[in-house]
């Protein structure tokens, strides 16, 4: 089997979708995990015209919650093919604003240092 390449196509209505190339006609064995727990496997459909497998991963409702939720898709050798992340919640928005404020202050400090350096040169 050649190298597997999984490319996301969309996330819609709670279903992550992608295309897997490099597997040929033999159905690949993929697993999806969240926080180390294997969740129900993805649905695979072979598209012979394009020689790809259509991959659908329904996101379980019980795993959608505040914070950062990362799902990892891997092959039978535990090689990570792709991952996707769901981010939500008020606390997270506040964390993001704090990070942006920190980045802005660091950028201002860098600008001042650069201007001082240019002035002295």
N, C-alpha and C positions, 0 to 999 in steps of 0.2 A: 504494500500500500504506500502511495506517495505521501508527501507532507499534506496534512489537512489544513485548510484555510477556511475559517468561519468569519463571514462578513455580515454585520447587522444590516437589515433592510429597514426595519421600523419597530416601534413599540406602540401598539394601539389596542385599546379596550382591554388592557391588562395582559396582553400577549406579546412577548418579545419574539420577533421573527428575524431569521437570517438565512443565508445560503452557505452551504458547506461544499467546498470543492476539494478534489484530490482523493476522494474515497472510492471512485468508480461506482460500479453497480452494486457492490456488496454493502449492505446497510451497516453503517458505523455504530459503535456502541458508545453513546455519549451519556454523561451524567451532569446533573445540575446540583450545585450545593449552595447552601446559605449558612454561614457561621459553622461550617464543618459538617452540617447535617445534609445528607442527600435528600433532595425533594423529588417528587414524581418526575420521571424522565421526560425529555422533550419528545414531541411528535415529529417523525421524519417521513417525508414524502419524496420519492425520487422523481426528478424532472429529466427524463432521458434526452429531450431536445437540447438542453443546456448542459447536460452532464453534471448536475449539481443536486444536492439534497436540500429540500426546503425544511428548515428547522423551526418549530414553534414551541415556545416555552411559556405555558400559562403561569402567571405569577399568582401563587396562592394568596387569597385574601388575608389569611391569618398572619402572613409575613409582612404585610403593608402596615407600617407604623411610623411614629415620629423617629427622627434620627436618620442615620445613613444605613441603608440595607443593600448589601452587595451580593450578587448572585454570580457564581463562577461556573462556566461550562467547560468541561474537560473531556478528553478522549479516554479510551480504555487503559492507556499507559500513564494516566494522570497528568498529561500535558495540558496546560491551560490553553484553550482555543480562543476564548473571549470571556468577558464579564460585563455585567451591567449593574448600575447603581441607581437606587431610588432614594431621593433626599426629600424630607419633608419636616415640618414642625416649626413652631414659633421660636423655640430656643435656638434652633439652627440658624434661622434668619438673623437673630441677634449676634450669634457667633460670626456669621459672615460679615455683618456690618463692622464688628470689632476688628476682624482681620483686614478689611478694606481700610479702615481708619489707620491701623498700624502700617500697612503698606504705603499709604499716603504720607504719613509722617516720615517714614524711612526714605521715600522718594524726595521729600522736601530737604531732608538732611543731605542726601546725595547731591541734589542740585546746588545747595549752598557750598558744599565742599568742591564741586566741580567749578563753580564760578570763582571761588577763592583761588583755586589752582590756576585757572586761566588768567586771572588778574595778576598773579605772582609770576607767571611765565612770560 
